[in-house]
Amino acid sequence: MKSRTVEIVNETGLHTRPGNEFVSLAKTFSSQISIENEAGTKVNGTSLLKLLSLGIKKGSKITVYADGEDENEAVDKLSSLLENLKD
């Protein structure tokens, strides 16, 4: 399992549009993808509804987890997406 913690820089946090971008990219990997917020709640990273339920705002630190054969690439690409999301 690989993980990386990133800070959300998007002014409006991780709402529907950027959340959908994340979920779409997460679904391209064979690894199991999950996201954990600062409170320790961990959800499936391929579910937009569960991702939105975390209420991720600008400045939040979240951890991206991937477990599977492409876990390194998954964490790298998903973390990069989150670090560069802009509205």
BELCOR-V954809 format. One line per field, one symbol per residue. ss: DSSP state (a for helix, b for strand, c for the rest). phi: phi as a letter, one per 30 degrees, with the letter a starting at -180 (. if undefined). burial: I if it has 16 or more other C-alpha atoms within 10 Angstrom, else O. A space follows every 10 residues. Layout:
# BELCOR-V954809
ss=???
phi=???
burial=???
This chain:
# BELCOR-V954809
ss=cbbbbbbccc cccccaaaaa aaaaaacccc cbbbbbcccc cbbbcccaaa aacccccccc bbbbbbbccc aaaaaaaaaa aaaaccc
phi=.bbacbcdcd eciccedddd dddddeddcd ddcbbbdddj dcbddccddd ddddidcejd cbcccbbldc dddddddddd eddcdbd
burial=OIIOIIIIII OOIIIOOIII IIIOIIOOIO IIIIIIIOOO OIIIIIIIOO IOOIOIIOOI IIIIIIIOOO IIOIIOOIIO OIOOIOO
